[in-house]
Amino acid sequence: MSSGIGLGLLGVGNVGSAVARHVHARAAMLERQLGRPITVQRALVRDPNKPRDASIPADRLTTDAAAVIDDPNVDVIVEVLGGVEPAQQYLRRALEAGKHVVTANKEVMAAHGVDLLQLAADRGLDLYFEASVGGGIPLIGPFRQDLAANEIEEVHAILNGTTNYILSQMAEHGRSYTDALAEAQQLGYAEPDPTNDVEGHDTAFKLAILATLAFRGRVAPAEVFREGISQLTKADFTYAAELGYSIKLLAIAKRRGDTIEARVHPALVQRDFLLGQVEGVYNAVRISGDLVGRAMFMGRGAGPEPTSSAIVSDLIDLGHNMRRAAHNRIPVLLDRPVRVLPMDEVISRYYLRLWVKDRPGVLARIAAICGEHAISIASVLQKEVDPDARRAELVLLTHDAREADWRPAIQRIMDLDVVPEVASVIRIEDLLE
């Protein structure tokens, strides 16, 4: 072990470079806090000759992960590679080699976090992962410690800045999904292939982590229902605003008796609630606990600076543990069996926008189908009439209905000869004060 705290950095991209810069720039402050210096001893890169602003001497760069993990001067592995493999293998090897771990990897922690945490505990080591959800927003720490006295009942969250920016542009400026996505890509908020963000994969990984912590049992990413935003249109944002709602890609986890809900999908959220007012690239998490009531965390959810803030904060906490030889001081207890409710059993309200032929009796036929499937219509608005095509646009809001009842009802409505098009189906998530 080095006389200070030696870091082995796996990945020196935007986030890894920011971590190295901040550790270097704050060296004196970190040494005062921890009682010994903290430095990057080795760093894994793809190309050692690539110019990078990382404050790492060139002779400490390597293309060999084993050279980082097995370096005797490395006490802590900081992983910012992203993706499940080979990152998961590297983290497992690091723990087996007696190294503490700090990671920003949501995919690994969602899919393998429970096993890695157990391995760390068995080896008397620490595994920190604050940066895996919410960037610089303190979330993992509060779930592990500050909210530990609570039974968490509900989590509602906006966990992806890319999609929230796109939806904000569609709502505020009337942009189409395609134009809003193109702008997000030009600004660097969205990747050239945006699938991971816009189809909800990124959010589902993060919700799996939060639900696992909230309900103290393993929730796998595959158990999280997922639906993306690519089918939303400008008209839906116009009508949602008229009805007092925003549209957000919402991550939802709820306790339902001896089961939980875990789902990610676009949802109408009341505009007068703070969660419905979170715009741009910001993230927000709203929790409900039996003792604390409702609390909300909000801030920048991605980017090198917020993410490096979470990583360096984890390093400071870990450094204090190392100084006092008090590892796994706040264990993650995941001792409860958790059963995720099938989506068919989830109960929700629904927004339905459809074009119908402008003739008598159409609404009665739609209402009859809904009634046969135990679905009650709360309100109906006729929004537009196309006299040339002799069709009208309707917006329907329902009362609570089971997903298993709603899906066949929608299919039957789509098959009606008087319904040329079902344009949008969006769930409504009514939040409580």
C-alpha positions in Angstrom: 0.0 0.0 0.0 1.3 3.5 -0.8 2.0 6.0 1.9 -1.0 8.0 0.6 -4.2 6.8 -1.1 -3.4 5.5 -4.6 -6.1 5.6 -7.2 -6.3 3.3 -10.2 -8.5 4.9 -12.8 -10.3 2.7 -15.3 -11.2 5.1 -18.1 -9.9 8.6 -18.8 -12.7 9.9 -21.0 -14.7 13.0 -20.1 -15.6 11.8 -16.6 -12.3 10.1 -15.9 -10.4 13.2 -16.9 -12.6 15.4 -14.7 -12.0 13.1 -11.7 -8.2 13.2 -12.3 -8.2 17.0 -12.7 -10.3 17.6 -9.5 -8.2 15.2 -7.4 -5.1 17.0 -8.6 -6.5 20.6 -8.1 -7.9 19.7 -4.7 -4.8 17.8 -3.5 -4.1 20.1 -0.5 -7.7 20.1 0.6 -8.0 16.3 0.3 -4.8 15.7 2.2 -6.0 18.0 5.0 -9.3 16.1 5.2 -7.9 12.6 5.0 -4.5 13.0 6.7 -2.6 11.7 3.7 -2.3 12.5 0.0 -4.5 11.0 -2.7 -3.1 10.6 -6.2 -3.8 8.8 -9.4 -1.1 6.1 -9.6 -2.2 4.3 -12.8 -4.9 4.8 -15.4 -6.3 2.6 -18.1 -6.7 4.3 -21.5 -7.4 3.1 -25.1 -4.7 5.3 -26.6 -1.8 6.6 -24.4 -0.9 9.1 -27.1 -4.2 10.8 -27.3 -4.2 14.4 -25.9 -6.2 14.7 -22.7 -6.6 17.3 -20.0 -6.3 14.8 -17.1 -3.3 15.9 -15.0 -1.9 12.3 -15.2 1.8 11.8 -16.0 2.3 9.9 -19.3 4.2 7.1 -17.6 1.2 6.2 -15.5 -1.0 5.5 -18.5 -1.5 2.0 -19.7 -3.7 -0.1 -22.1 -3.6 -3.1 -19.7 -6.3 -3.2 -17.1 -4.3 -5.8 -15.0 -1.5 -3.3 -14.7 -3.9 -0.9 -13.0 -5.7 -3.5 -10.8 -2.6 -5.3 -9.7 -0.4 -2.3 -9.1 0.7 -2.5 -5.4 0.5 1.3 -5.1 -3.2 1.3 -6.1 -5.6 1.1 -3.1 -8.8 2.2 -4.8 -10.1 1.4 -8.3 -12.2 4.2 -9.8 -14.2 2.8 -12.8 -15.8 5.1 -15.3 -15.7 2.9 -18.4 -19.5 2.4 -18.7 -21.2 -0.7 -20.1 -21.5 -4.1 -18.4 -18.4 -5.8 -19.8 -15.5 -5.8 -19.3 -16.3 -3.3 -16.5 -18.0 -6.0 -14.4 -15.1 -8.3 -14.7 -12.6 -5.6 -13.8 -14.6 -4.6 -10.7 -14.8 -8.2 -9.5 -11.1 -8.7 -10.1 -10.3 -5.5 -8.2 -12.4 -6.7 -5.1 -10.8 -10.1 -5.3 -7.4 -8.4 -5.3 -8.2 -6.5 -2.1 -8.9 -3.1 -3.7 -11.7 -0.8 -2.7 -14.0 0.4 -5.6 -15.7 3.6 -6.6 -17.9 3.3 -9.8 -20.2 5.4 -11.8 -21.4 2.4 -13.8 -25.2 2.2 -13.7 -25.4 -0.9 -16.0 -23.0 -2.9 -13.8 -24.7 -1.8 -10.5 -28.2 -2.5 -11.8 -27.3 -6.0 -13.1 -24.6 -7.1 -10.7 -24.5 -4.6 -7.9 -26.0 -6.9 -5.3 -23.4 -9.6 -5.9 -20.5 -7.1 -6.0 -21.6 -5.5 -2.8 -21.7 -8.9 -1.1 -18.2 -9.7 -2.4 -16.9 -6.3 -1.1 -18.5 -7.0 2.3 -17.0 -10.6 2.4 -13.5 -9.1 1.7 -13.8 -6.3 4.2 -13.8 -3.7 1.4 -16.0 -0.8 0.4 -17.9 -0.3 -2.9 -19.2 3.2 -3.5 -21.6 4.0 -6.4 -23.1 7.4 -5.8 -22.3 8.6 -9.3 -24.3 5.7 -10.9 -27.7 7.5 -10.5 -28.4 11.2 -10.8 -24.9 12.5 -11.5 -24.1 15.0 -8.8 -27.4 14.7 -7.0 -27.0 13.0 -3.6 -29.2 9.9 -3.9 -27.4 6.7 -3.0 -26.0 8.1 0.3 -29.5 9.3 1.4 -31.1 6.0 0.5 -28.3 4.1 2.4 -28.2 6.3 5.4 -30.5 9.3 5.8 -33.7 7.4 4.8 -32.7 4.2 6.5 -35.4 4.6 9.3 -38.1 4.8 6.7 -40.2 2.3 4.8 -40.2 3.9 1.4 -43.6 3.7 -0.2 -43.1 5.4 -3.6 -40.3 6.8 -5.8 -41.1 9.1 -8.8 -38.2 10.3 -10.7 -36.8 12.0 -13.8 -33.5 10.3 -14.3 -32.4 11.1 -17.8 -31.3 14.6 -18.8 -31.3 13.9 -22.5 -35.0 12.9 -22.7 -36.0 15.6 -20.3 -34.3 18.2 -22.5 -36.1 16.8 -25.6 -39.5 16.8 -23.9 -38.9 20.3 -22.5 -38.2 21.6 -26.1 -41.3 19.9 -27.4 -43.4 21.4 -24.6 -42.0 24.9 -24.4 -41.2 25.6 -28.1 -43.5 23.3 -30.0 -40.7 21.4 -31.6 -41.2 18.0 -33.1 -39.5 15.0 -31.5 -37.1 14.7 -34.5 -36.1 18.4 -34.3 -35.7 18.4 -30.5 -33.6 15.2 -30.7 -31.4 16.8 -33.4 -30.9 19.9 -31.3 -30.0 17.7 -28.3 -27.4 15.9 -30.4 -25.9 19.2 -31.7 -25.5 20.4 -28.1 -23.9 17.1 -27.0 -26.8 16.1 -24.7 -27.7 13.1 -26.9 -25.4 10.5 -28.4 -25.3 9.9 -32.2 -27.2 6.7 -31.4 -29.7 8.0 -28.8 -31.5 4.6 -28.3 -30.2 4.0 -24.8 -31.7 7.3 -23.7 -34.9 7.8 -25.7 -36.1 4.2 -25.4 -35.7 4.3 -21.6 -32.9 1.8 -21.1 -30.7 4.3 -19.2 -33.6 5.2 -16.9 -34.6 1.6 -16.3 -31.0 0.8 -15.1 -31.1 3.7 -12.7 -34.6 2.8 -11.4 -33.5 -0.8 -10.8 -30.7 0.6 -8.5 -33.0 2.9 -6.6 -35.8 0.4 -6.3 -33.3 -2.2 -4.9 -32.2 0.3 -2.3 -35.7 1.6 -1.5 -37.3 -1.8 -1.0 -34.2 -3.5 0.3 -34.2 -6.4 -2.1 -32.9 -7.2 -5.6 -34.8 -5.6 -8.5 -33.3 -6.6 -11.9 -33.3 -4.3 -14.9 -35.3 -6.9 -16.9 -38.1 -6.7 -14.3 -38.6 -2.9 -15.0 -41.3 -2.2 -17.6 -39.9 0.2 -20.2 -41.4 2.4 -22.9 -39.6 5.3 -24.7 -40.6 8.8 -25.9 -40.2 8.5 -29.7 -43.9 8.2 -30.3 -44.8 11.5 -28.6 -46.0 14.4 -30.8 -46.4 18.2 -30.5 -50.2 17.9 -30.2 -49.9 15.8 -27.1 -47.9 18.5 -25.3 -50.4 21.2 -26.4 -53.4 19.2 -25.0 -51.5 18.1 -21.9 -50.8 21.8 -21.0 -54.4 22.7 -21.6 -55.4 19.9 -19.2 -52.9 21.1 -16.6 -50.2 18.5 -17.2 -46.6 18.1 -18.3 -45.3 15.0 -20.1 -42.2 13.4 -18.6 -40.3 10.2 -19.0 -41.0 9.0 -15.5 -39.4 6.3 -13.4 -41.9 4.9 -11.0 -41.4 2.4 -8.1 -44.3 1.8 -5.7 -45.0 -0.6 -2.9 -48.2 -2.5 -3.5 -48.8 -4.8 -0.6 -46.3 -7.6 -0.8 -45.3 -6.6 -4.4 -43.8 -3.5 -6.0 -44.3 -1.6 -9.2 -41.2 -0.8 -11.3 -41.9 1.0 -14.6 -40.4 3.6 -16.9 -42.6 5.3 -19.5 -43.9 8.7 -20.6 -46.5 10.0 -18.2 -48.8 13.0 -17.8 -47.8 14.7 -14.5 -49.6 17.6 -12.8 -48.0 20.8 -13.9 -48.4 22.5 -10.5 -46.3 19.8 -8.8 -42.5 20.5 -8.7 -41.7 17.3 -10.5 -43.8 18.5 -13.5 -41.8 21.7 -13.6 -38.3 20.1 -13.9 -37.0 21.2 -17.3 -34.0 20.9 -19.5 -31.2 18.5 -18.6 -32.1 18.5 -14.9 -33.0 15.3 -13.0 -35.3 15.0 -9.9 -36.3 12.2 -7.5 -39.4 12.4 -5.3 -39.7 9.9 -2.5 -42.4 9.1 0.0 -41.4 7.5 3.3 -43.6 6.6 6.3 -41.6 8.8 8.7 -40.1 11.6 6.5 -43.2 12.0 4.3 -42.4 13.4 0.9 -38.9 14.7 0.0 -37.4 15.7 -3.4 -33.8 15.8 -4.7 -33.1 17.8 -7.8 -30.0 18.8 -9.8 -27.8 18.2 -12.8 -28.0 14.5 -13.5 -25.2 14.0 -16.0 -22.0 15.4 -17.4 -18.3 15.3 -16.3 -18.6 17.9 -13.5 -21.6 16.6 -11.6 -20.5 13.0 -12.0 -17.0 13.8 -10.9 -18.4 15.6 -7.9 -20.1 12.4 -6.8 -17.0 10.3 -7.4 -14.7 12.6 -5.5 -17.2 12.8 -2.6 -17.2 9.0 -2.5 -13.4 9.0 -2.4 -13.5 11.4 0.6 -15.9 9.1 2.5 -13.9 6.1 1.6 -10.7 7.8 2.6 -12.1 8.4 6.1 -13.1 4.7 6.3 -9.5 3.7 5.3 -8.0 6.1 7.9 -10.0 4.5 10.7 -10.0 0.9 9.3 -13.9 1.0 9.4 -14.9 -0.5 6.2 -18.5 -1.3 5.2 -19.5 1.2 7.9 -23.0 1.7 6.4 -23.8 -1.7 4.9 -26.4 -2.0 2.1 -28.9 -4.5 3.6 -30.8 -6.2 0.8 -32.4 -9.0 2.9 -36.0 -8.9 1.6 -37.5 -10.9 -1.2 -39.0 -8.5 -3.7 -41.6 -9.5 -6.3 -42.2 -7.0 -9.1 -45.9 -6.7 -10.1 -46.5 -7.7 -13.8 -47.4 -4.7 -15.9 -50.8 -6.2 -16.7 -51.7 -5.8 -13.0 -50.7 -2.2 -12.7 -53.6 0.3 -12.3 -53.3 3.7 -13.9 -55.3 6.5 -15.6 -54.9 7.0 -19.3 -54.9 9.8 -21.9 -56.1 8.7 -25.3 -56.0 10.9 -28.5 -57.6 9.5 -31.6 -59.2 10.6 -34.9 -62.7 9.4 -35.5 -65.2 9.8 -38.3 -67.5 12.7 -37.8 -70.8 11.0 -37.5 -73.3 10.3 -34.8 -72.9 7.3 -32.4 -69.1 7.1 -32.6 -68.4 8.1 -29.0 -71.1 5.7 -27.8 -69.4 2.8 -29.6 -66.1 3.7 -27.9 -67.7 4.1 -24.5 -69.4 0.7 -24.9 -66.0 -1.0 -25.5 -64.5 0.7 -22.5 -67.5 -0.3 -20.4 -67.1 -4.0 -21.4 -63.5 -3.9 -20.2 -64.3 -2.2 -16.8 -62.9 1.2 -17.9 -64.7 4.4 -17.0 -64.2 7.5 -19.1 -63.6 10.6 -17.0 -63.8 13.2 -19.7 -64.0 13.7 -23.4 -62.8 16.7 -25.4 -63.3 17.3 -29.1 -60.2 19.2 -30.2 -60.2 19.5 -34.0 -62.5 18.9 -36.9 -61.2 18.1 -40.4 -64.3 18.9 -42.6 -62.7 17.8 -45.8 -61.9 14.3 -44.4 -65.1 14.4 -42.3 -63.2 13.4 -39.2 -62.8 14.8 -35.7 -60.0 14.6 -33.1 -61.0 13.4 -29.6 -59.0 13.4 -26.4 -60.3 11.0 -23.7 -59.2 10.7 -20.1 -60.1 7.6 -18.1 -60.5 6.8 -14.4 -58.2 4.1 -12.9 -58.0 1.0 -15.0 -55.9 -2.2 -15.0 -53.4 -2.4 -17.8 -54.7 -5.9 -18.6 -58.1 -4.4 -19.3 -56.9 -1.3 -21.1 -54.8 -3.1 -23.8 -57.5 -5.2 -25.3 -59.9 -2.3 -25.1 -57.5 -0.1 -27.1 -57.1 -2.9 -29.7 -60.8 -3.1 -30.2 -61.1 0.7 -30.5 -58.3 0.7 -33.1 -60.2 -2.0 -35.1 -63.4 0.1 -35.3 -64.3 1.2 -38.8 -65.1 4.7 -37.4 -61.6 5.2 -35.9 -59.1 5.9 -38.7 -56.2 6.5 -36.2 -55.3 6.1 -32.6 -52.7 8.8 -32.4 -51.4 8.6 -28.8 -51.9 6.6 -25.6 -50.1 8.0 -22.5 -50.5 6.9 -18.9 -51.4 9.6 -16.3 -49.5 9.6 -12.9 -51.5 11.6 -10.4 -49.2 12.6 -7.6 -50.4 13.2 -4.1 -49.5 16.2 -1.9 
